Amino acid sequence: MNKMGWKRQWRLVSLFCAIVFQLFLLVCGSRTDHFRQTPLRISQKLISTTPPVKLHISRNYVVMDNGIVQVTLTNPTGAIAGVRYNGIDNVLEHDFKDTNRGYWDTVWERPGDKGHTFDMLLATNFRVVAQNENKLEVSFTKTWNASINSSAHDLPLNIDKRFVMLRGSSGFYSYGIFEHLKGWPSLIIEEARIAIKLRRALFHYMAISDDMQRMMPTDEDRSAGQVLDYKEAVLLTHPSNPKLKGEVDDKYQYSFENKDIKVHGWVCNTPHVGFWVITPSNEYCNGGPMKQDLTSHAGPTSLAVFFSGHYAGPELGVTLKEGEAWKKVFGPVFFYLNSDSGDNHRTLWEDAKRQMQEETAKWPYDFPESLDYPHANERGIVRGQLFVRDRYINKDPIYAKSAYIGLALPGDVGSWQYETKGYQFWTQTDKTGQFKITGVRPGTYSLYSWVPGIIGDYKYNYDINVKQGSDIKLGNLVFDPPRNGPTLWEIGIPDRTAAEFFVPDPLPGLRNQLFNNNITQKFRQYGLWDRYTDLYPNKDLVYKVGVSDYQKDWFFAHVTRRTRSKNYIPTTWQILFGLPSVDPKGTYTLRVALASATYSHLQGRINDQSRPKPHFEIPAIGRSNAIARHGIHGLYRLFSFQIQGYELQKGENTIYLKQIKSGNPFYGHHYDYIRLEGPPQKN
């Protein structure tokens, strides 16, 4: 009896456990299905619960499969032909050619070319770099041969496209190595990126940030719409989703700064699947942390942009001289897929953000096989503390709080903004100005910084040589920002953007509803440059210091004005200010910081608008196109002008700022900050 009772109790316990397990599955059924990436030292538990990584090679395709995601690559060209996940045979657009679904590409030219070349970097050779049950790494290469290719119009670079798949990982990685050997011909590379084109019938919801995600128009909606001032901007007239009718769609509305391009992508309704581009580091990007670029946009398309001239101009491309040697690693970028049994798209977004944080914490990765990608133990650290010394703000140096501070190739003050060939490593200081830059590749760098709320750029006096395993302690550093005298008045905030100025509402028929109730993103609306004419149809902006409010009265961009005949003419803004006294023998300083410039030509006159020769001038500069592309900044430029005291007068004064370049609605600039300083004062 005791033995039979024990068996009965065991059956009851087993039944109870089975019921609890079923309830657990029901409760967890709506949770996100994903497999967390683990380091290369994969745990025994993961090995026992996930299939090994397998590689299948055929004449035309290379297939990487870890039982969660299956990636098909074209052989030997190295394009992403297919991604199978969660019952979807291919999340990429199968109506396109297999080399036009997911691919690396560049835009390049040689000096003297009449136009540029769009190159999809189709490789000619394939090889397996590493293969075991826990990791696969494959390589697709394209080699330039001077004796064979010099006569043909072929890209003079060696290209190595790598793809990596890890056991238990719900996605795959890609990185690339570009090399220009000594003795090769000159070359201009305008941009480089990876483009992913997802299934048009499946992916309609796009997410690029917590407050920027929505159902998107299709390519067909855009084709049926009305093209506006440029081809990228389309008014949706007959969209498949009636809620989108009357809205403007433009891929540039979804641009972000490098520092914020961490995760973005798309969600499919049925099955509920997300596809995400995760960028753990921007060390290989050009232009520093605030350089802006594209993310995801209607298509459905997602991009991993390594460098481009967007919001900057051709200066941000890579220009290689005749015979110049250059090599650079771009990536790795992680392409992550997730799913659940629910229908809340934000659930997949939140999971993608968690995965992004995990990937970022693991940078630099330990799995890339290329010797050109140093692992964590092969890199170094630079640390210190930054202060700002401006006696007109505070008698003693103050902490450089939240300063952007980073390492880039040696150059002049502020040269990091234009540097394109090396790597950059940026961080922000804490509230006491302390910083720690980790994961630095061995090399020689300059240390650069700029401080929100302070004009100008800082550069450390000495080059810094980072070696493997080094931990360089720089101690206390002091930034002396540009300053000649006390502030008499100022307009704006020196933060390198025009975000604090007046951004108008768009015309009712040219809205993107996503930005309607988002004040901080209002500048992304289409056509705001033309709103200046609506606000100032006959006379230009007049700003009175001490009375006007720059948040309400200073238009966010100094643009041209539209006439009735639809010509665009120069505009002259006025700054009115009073001086209780003037030192006629003293020297005053006017600081003008520009947040962007597009074919801008600024002339300044003081108290005499009709004077033939301006008192000061900024010659024609800039090709950022930031005004047209819904940007609030581009490349930062600071100008300082000396004003002799006899040119001013006691009482009312006027500075006339004239944007003389005309003929186009997008010519002009964004101001960052303007300050008038009095003559120097003794301590």
Protein Blocks (a to p, Z undefined) as FASTA:
>chain_A
ZZmmmmmmmmmmmmmmmmmmmmmmmmmmmpccddddddfklcfklmmmpccddddddfkb
ccddehlaccddddfklpafbdceehiablbdfkbcfklmbccddddddehiabdcddeh
iafbdcdfbdcfkbccddddddddfklmmmpccdfbdddddddddehiacdddddddddd
ehiacdddfbdcddddddfklmmcdcfbfklccddddfklmmmmccdfbfklccdfbbfb
lklgoiacdfklmgccfklmmbgcdddfbdcdddddddfbfklbghijmlccdfbdchia
cdddfbdcehnbjmlpccddehiacdddedjddddddddfblbfklmmmmmmmmmmmmmm
mpccfkbmbfklccfklcccdddddddddfklombacddehiacdddddddehklmmgck
bccddddddfkopacdehiacdddddddddehiacjdddfbdcdddehiacdebjadddd
ddfbdcfbdedjdehpaklmccddddfklccfklmmmmklmmmpghklmmmmmmmmmbcc
dddehkacfklmmcfbdcddddfkopacddddddddddfbdcfkbccddddddfbdehia
cdddehiaklmbafbdcddedjelmmmnopabdcdddddddddfklpcehjdddddddfb
ghiakgccddfbdcdddddddZZ
